[in-house]
Amino acid sequence: MNISNIPFLDLVSPHRELQEELISVFRTALETAGFIGGSAVESFEKEFACFCEVPNCIGVSNGTDAVRFALLAAGIGRGDIVITVPNTFIATTEAITQAGAIPKFVDIDERTYNMDPVKLQEYLESQCRTNGTTGALEDRVTMQRVAAVLPVHLYGQMADMDPIMEQAERYRLHVIEDACQAHGAEYYSERAQRWHKAGSMGIAAAFSFYPGKNLGACGEAGAVTTAEAEIAQKVKMLRDHGQAKKYYHDIEGYNGRLDAIQAGFLAVKLKYLSEWNAKRRDAAARYNELFARSGVDVITPFEPAWSKAVYHLYVVRCDERDALRDALAKDGIGTGIHYPIPLHLQKAYASLGYHEGDFPVAERTAKQLVSLPMSTNLSLQQQIVVAGVMRASSFRLCEQVGD
Ligand SMILES: *Cc1c(COP(=O)(O)O)cnc(C)c1O
């Protein structure tokens, strides 16, 4: 049998195509010795803000710092509760904890894999109350202040922002978007009667430019976007040791700046991002059609009418997930699992006191999810091979949702 050799993610080809442009960024940095900050960072920040249709972008050292700085700049800190989902990369909750706050999970929607607004509402209505003295919302059990909601636009698909924003307004909570997988994704707001870009709806949002993300640096990088000038100013201070002016430290901050070289690389790649996202959407549509046509029995991604997803990952669900992965691996086809263990069941969070069964949807889907090859240059031929191997594996692949 021929080994097809289809990588889960092809990062080599897109960089080969941009080699000359990227090398010239590096050459300029060497010639000017401008390695940190400066005009390369500022111009990338302007361009990315423009791309996200939001007034401010602040480049930082990675996506984890972006989440942490966004929280801190929004005034969230010690003892505050931040509501998020259990099926995300641990960076989301690490940033919450590192800001001094406590992650509180609500379950996800079975079809979008993102925060279920009904579960959010249930938590706020039945497990929280308003503190008579301070007027703040607090958890009935722990009596800690509920300060923010942190939806994650997982796999490049938007969380359902309208009802999340409505709940947040009702209870006066900040909304901070984890847009680390969603550069360029869009949400149609019924309330505003228009499309919004990921990263432009909450009080602030975090982006990661880890190499494998839809917009990736050639190393580590991230950004915070925000419409609020005050938050932008605060993030600028936090990333640079709390200084607004060199050696004048109003607060203690962090070493969390964006390298000029990475900003230059990102500016080169940003020009192609819309085209790359369109290619990912095309590839996702081709997978959907191939599976439907050839009767491959997996649950394909659901894209509601209000979402334009950018398919950072193309994730299907299947009961025989491990058998499916083995069959694909035998044929040289790479896959991934994002993520195998929901955060509330990770050892690192044993102290939060959650148990198996607390978030049934996140737990069930975690056992069924498999991410198929997805890259900007994934070809129809490669996808036909993937679909062929999946069809040929004779096991009953999947139960449909709701069975
Ligand atoms: C990648 C990612 C992060 C963290 O970004 P880094 O740049 O790796 O620090 C945070 N949240 C989510 C959902 C991510 O996918």
The ligand as an SDF file (V2000), in Angstrom:
LIG
                    3D

 15 15  0  0  0  0  0  0  0  0999 V2000
   -2.6440   28.9010   21.6400 C   0  0  0  0  0  0  0  0  0  0  0  0
   -3.6580   29.2450   22.6400 C   0  0  0  0  0  0  0  0  0  0  0  0
   -3.3810   30.0430   23.7600 C   0  0  0  0  0  0  0  0  0  0  0  0
   -2.0030   30.4420   24.1740 C   0  0  0  0  0  0  0  0  0  0  0  0
   -1.2080   31.0010   23.2210 O   0  0  0  0  0  0  0  0  0  0  0  0
    0.3970   30.8990   23.3410 P   0  0  0  0  0  0  0  0  0  0  0  0
    0.8250   31.8900   22.2950 O   0  0  0  0  0  0  0  0  0  0  0  0
    0.7740   29.5060   23.0130 O   0  0  0  0  0  0  0  0  0  0  0  0
    0.7880   31.3180   24.7030 O   0  0  0  0  0  0  0  0  0  0  0  0
   -4.4400   30.4030   24.5820 C   0  0  0  0  0  0  0  0  0  0  0  0
   -5.6830   29.9910   24.3520 N   0  0  0  0  0  0  0  0  0  0  0  0
   -5.9870   29.1930   23.3050 C   0  0  0  0  0  0  0  0  0  0  0  0
   -7.4020   28.7650   23.1000 C   0  0  0  0  0  0  0  0  0  0  0  0
   -4.9850   28.7860   22.4270 C   0  0  0  0  0  0  0  0  0  0  0  0
   -5.2910   27.9720   21.4210 O   0  0  0  0  0  0  0  0  0  0  0  0
  1  2  1  0
  2  3  1  0
  2 14  2  0
  3  4  1  0
  3 10  2  0
  4  5  1  0
  5  6  1  0
  6  7  2  0
  6  8  1  0
  6  9  1  0
 10 11  1  0
 11 12  2  0
 12 13  1  0
 12 14  1  0
 14 15  1  0
M  END
$$$$
